[in-house]
């Protein structure tokens, strides 16, 4: 992943249009006209082989005639010309190109290489970045840059960035937003994503001060781990809101055909978005609703909504929307009801609070004051329907002082058009979100709840190993590897039980039996009563084919049941291959919940964990939720909360409560299996019995595969916190822990940074800083451990932990070069801590195969220069004045410099 040279693409100082033309309707004519009309302040250079003038301006016939290399080249010429043009641009020093030409992927040379491949090969030596091919281009309204094929006037400048995998949809959004006076910082259609992709753009826009929120229209994700890495980094700083097509199987196939990528399950994408701290919305309209709510509404802490309205019908619509969505209608306490009684006559004494169609501005203000002071609500929705008695503007004027002082989120809904517009604008000017319908307002509140939950998931950093439990990894790996080497896809019943036992998951004693006599012997070994189940790969739901018999108390009952079972199965499933039976100790746990836990593989995001209702219930498959590993206790609890089965663990009138923590531990340990065992392909526990005494796995199935090149954790879309990199040592009489940074280090990291002298800060970041933003602090402590690593030195002082130093390295997309930085607490310099940290980073980068470690240092920073040279770094000139470039070759024979 890289933002390298994207500033030349998205903030160019000069633009050349290759293929600029006067021919009406041509790509070259359209894009050059849009660039001129947009008001771009820098030089615009049309390139045309046959004409000395384009659109009344001087044109150049060759790139080498230009006064200088353009920052950005827009290519509108035939496909065969593109690779050569990219080579020439790179040689001249150009660092970015927008390729609007189509057909590069389908046209090939004699060796079968596509023109797109040749284009990328030409760009690579020059680090020239390419947006496209195809698409409608890009717009940066604040710069007057309209390098696009969009119709109509350019959008107004704003704080929203819109990135789209559909060029025509981007054009439609521009038209729609223009009518609603919505402005943009960037509008970018990514085209075929040959080089610059959505993840690169998210990464750039996540750090762009002029962008308040990032809006995405997606169809498929080609590189899920890269996408999640960028999205998680950006979501720590600003809202990232996603519309993704392909919710249904048919739509997913259509999206795949459009983009050329394999579709993934939609609910897996939902899980990935939630884990990354993004917000997914259903359609383009909701995209802008979400921007309004997330940008204006203060962050709430609860789900209880209080509705105050002058329209009973509008209140009912809002209540319906809340009930059907994720919100909860606040239940008003008697004291609050009595306060409303003093203001309202003959009202229903319930939420929504109906003020009556004749509600005056004073009555609205009194109701809002009561709502502000009650403790039963977490947010308030204020609804006004137009009447001839009271203008909406007067209601807004009466409520605004209270609304601005409200300690909880307030949303407003001003029904109507022209008459409601002054009130809507007054609230908007005060920073209070306003909506046109009750349903839209409640939907915005639901979006805020979802966004907050997703942001909480973003903060979680599950470790690569469980803290309080050590599985028998050697035994588990031997079981899985032996089966995979023997080309057995499925573990036997005994093997599966031993695998679960290695991870502390209790399973009922289960044994395979190839015949009735073997089943009798197994039952004698286990002890009656037992359950008998048919063994057949074609019958995943054995009970439906009559393949399960329970509570068998004797050998005679077992023999009779086995004979009857074989007859039933052969009648109901004549084509099923029967491998024998399994005999299982009968689990008698009345009132236990039957749950499902599984591991599946998604086409895009790799292994996922599935949880929900288990057993033979007809709707079991509908009550399932998906999560991306790795999981910890908090994420397991969140997964449980998304299913009815998980919520029912708290107990019902006819069923005692179960132990949700025990279920959560099973989820975490299944997650650990995925980290430890690259051979694990699929796992099913159905049912997992859960009650107040714990959990017990009954039917289980495990499918294995030969281990690929990736280790277990490396196939996950999200990398776990690498606990194995923790290192403890003695340092000047103190116990020092060198470890990767974690999100929970944020408070300690702030204290650490505050203890740095201004001069040390200048030496580290080449400028003096007085304060650090909360979003930047989160960015430092919440890393993904994939493209970035930060090690900190932690020690105990006065019974609490403190951070003493930090070293950080960020890799380029190809893991060729990593750039590092290091800072030590000012009062601890000169005691060898910097050497310890930098040496640890060198060892880590070397182990990952990184070829070169580089860093810039001020030429006056003699201490850092001496440290780095003692560790083998070479120093040379930097591109910036007063700095030196430090470089350390990490491998014996680097492939590239």
RAVENVEN-V104906 format. One record per backbone hydrogen bond with DSSP energy under -0.5 kcal/mol. CO is the residue of the C=O (numbers start at 1). NH is the residue of the N-H. If there is no record, write none. Layout:
((CO,NH) (CO,NH))
This chain:
((3,6) (5,8) (5,9) (6,10) (7,11) (13,43) (14,72) (15,45) (16,18) (16,74) (17,19) (17,20) (17,47) (18,76) (22,24) (23,26) (26,30) (27,31) (28,32) (29,33) (30,34) (31,35) (32,36) (33,37) (34,38) (35,39) (35,40) (36,39) (43,15) (44,46) (45,17) (46,60) (47,19) (47,20) (52,59) (54,57) (57,54) (58,46) (60,48) (62,65) (63,66) (71,95) (71,96) (72,16) (73,75) (73,98) (74,18) (74,76) (75,100) (75,101) (78,81) (78,82) (79,82) (79,83) (81,85) (82,86) (83,87) (84,88) (85,89) (86,90) (87,91) (88,92) (89,93) (89,94) (90,93) (95,129) (96,73) (97,99) (97,131) (98,75) (98,100) (99,133) (101,134) (103,107) (104,115) (104,116) (107,115) (109,112) (113,109) (114,118) (115,119) (116,120) (117,121) (118,122) (119,123) (120,124) (121,125) (123,126) (123,127) (123,128) (124,127) (127,129) (129,97) (130,132) (130,196) (131,99) (132,194) (132,195) (133,192) (136,149) (137,189) (138,147) (139,187) (140,143) (140,144) (140,145) (141,144) (143,41) (144,40) (144,146) (145,140) (146,148) (147,138) (156,184) (159,212) (159,213) (160,185) (160,186) (161,163) (161,215) (162,188) (163,217) (164,190) (165,167) (166,170) (167,171) (168,172) (169,173) (170,174) (171,175) (172,176) (173,177) (174,178) (175,179) (176,180) (177,180) (177,182) (178,181) (183,160) (184,158) (186,162) (187,139) (188,164) (188,190) (190,132) (190,193) (197,201) (198,202) (199,203) (200,204) (201,205) (202,206) (203,207) (204,207) (205,208) (207,209) (208,211) (210,212) (212,239) (213,161) (213,215) (214,241) (215,163) (216,218) (216,243) (217,165) (218,245) (220,219) (220,222) (223,227) (224,228) (225,229) (226,230) (227,231) (228,232) (229,233) (230,234) (231,235) (232,236) (233,236) (234,237) (234,238) (239,214) (240,279) (241,216) (242,281) (243,218) (248,252) (249,253) (250,254) (251,255) (252,256) (253,257) (254,258) (255,259) (256,260) (256,261) (265,269) (266,270) (267,271) (268,272) (269,273) (270,274) (271,275) (272,276) (273,278) (274,277) (279,242) (281,244) (283,287) (284,288) (285,288) (285,289) (286,290) (287,291) (288,292) (289,293) (290,294) (291,295) (292,296) (293,297) (303,305) (303,328) (304,378) (304,379) (305,330) (306,308) (306,381) (307,353) (308,383) (309,355) (311,315) (312,316) (313,317) (314,318) (315,319) (316,320) (317,321) (318,322) (319,323) (320,324) (321,325) (322,327) (328,305) (330,332) (333,337) (334,338) (335,339) (336,340) (337,341) (338,342) (340,343) (340,344) (350,352) (352,354) (353,309) (353,355) (356,359) (360,364) (361,365) (362,366) (363,367) (364,368) (365,369) (366,370) (367,371) (368,372) (369,373) (370,374) (378,409) (379,306) (380,382) (380,411) (381,308) (381,383) (382,413) (383,310) (384,415) (390,387) (391,394) (391,395) (392,396) (393,397) (394,398) (395,399) (396,400) (397,401) (399,403) (400,404) (401,405) (402,406) (403,406) (409,380) (411,382) (412,435) (413,384) (413,415) (417,420) (417,421) (418,421) (418,422) (420,424) (421,425) (422,426) (423,427) (424,428) (425,429) (426,430) (427,432) (428,431) (431,433) (433,412) (435,414) (437,441) (438,442) (439,443) (440,444) (441,445) (442,446) (443,447) (444,448) (445,449) (446,450) (447,451) (448,452) (449,453) (450,454) (451,455) (452,456) (453,457) (454,458) (455,459) (457,460) (462,721) (469,471) (471,473) (472,476) (473,477) (474,478) (475,479) (476,480) (477,481) (478,482) (479,483) (480,484) (481,485) (482,486) (483,488) (484,487) (487,489) (489,704) (492,496) (493,497) (494,498) (495,499) (496,500) (497,501) (498,502) (499,503) (500,503) (500,505) (501,504) (502,472) (504,506) (506,697) (509,585) (511,583) (513,581) (515,519) (516,520) (517,521) (518,522) (519,523) (520,524) (521,525) (522,526) (523,527) (529,586) (530,552) (531,584) (532,549) (533,582) (534,536) (535,579) (535,580) (536,539) (540,542) (541,544) (541,545) (542,545) (542,547) (543,546) (547,534) (549,532) (551,553) (552,529) (552,530) (554,558) (555,559) (556,560) (557,561) (558,562) (559,563) (560,564) (561,565) (562,566) (563,567) (564,568) (565,569) (566,570) (567,571) (568,572) (569,573) (573,576) (576,578) (577,579) (580,535) (581,513) (582,533) (583,511) (584,531) (586,588) (587,589) (589,592) (593,595) (593,690) (594,614) (595,687) (595,688) (596,612) (597,685) (598,610) (599,683) (600,602) (600,608) (602,606) (605,717) (606,602) (607,629) (608,600) (609,627) (610,598) (611,625) (612,596) (614,617) (617,620) (619,622) (619,623) (620,623) (622,624) (623,613) (625,611) (627,609) (629,718) (632,636) (633,637) (634,638) (635,639) (636,640) (637,641) (638,642) (639,642) (640,643) (643,647) (644,648) (646,649) (647,650) (648,651) (649,658) (652,655) (655,652) (658,660) (659,662) (659,663) (660,664) (661,665) (662,666) (663,667) (664,668) (665,669) (666,670) (667,671) (668,672) (669,673) (670,674) (671,675) (672,676) (673,677) (675,713) (676,678) (677,680) (679,681) (679,705) (682,703) (683,599) (684,686) (684,701) (685,597) (687,689) (687,698) (688,595) (689,696) (690,593) (691,659) (691,694) (694,691) (696,689) (697,508) (699,686) (701,684) (702,491) (703,681) (703,682) (711,715) (712,715) (713,716) (721,464) (721,723) (722,725) (723,726) (727,738) (729,736) (731,734) (734,731) (734,736) (736,729) (736,738) (737,739) (737,794) (738,727) (739,792) (742,745) (743,746) (745,749) (746,750) (747,751) (748,752) (749,753) (750,754) (751,755) (752,755) (753,756) (757,761) (758,762) (759,763) (760,764) (761,765) (762,766) (773,777) (774,778) (775,779) (776,780) (777,781) (778,782) (781,783) (787,811) (788,785) (789,809) (790,741) (791,807) (792,739) (792,794) (793,804) (793,805) (794,737) (795,802) (797,800) (800,797) (802,795) (804,825) (805,793) (806,823) (807,791) (808,821) (809,789) (810,819) (812,815) (815,851) (816,851) (816,852) (817,812) (818,854) (819,810) (821,808) (823,806) (825,828) (826,829) (828,831) (832,836) (833,837) (834,838) (835,839) (836,840) (837,841) (838,842) (839,843) (840,844) (841,845) (842,846) (843,847) (844,848) (845,850) (846,849) (851,890) (851,891) (852,818) (853,888) (854,820) (855,886) (857,884) (858,861) (860,862) (861,865) (862,866) (863,867) (864,868) (865,869) (866,870) (867,871) (868,871) (868,873) (869,872) (874,887) (876,885) (880,883) (882,859) (883,878) (884,857) (884,886) (885,876) (886,855) (887,874) (888,853) (888,890) (891,894))
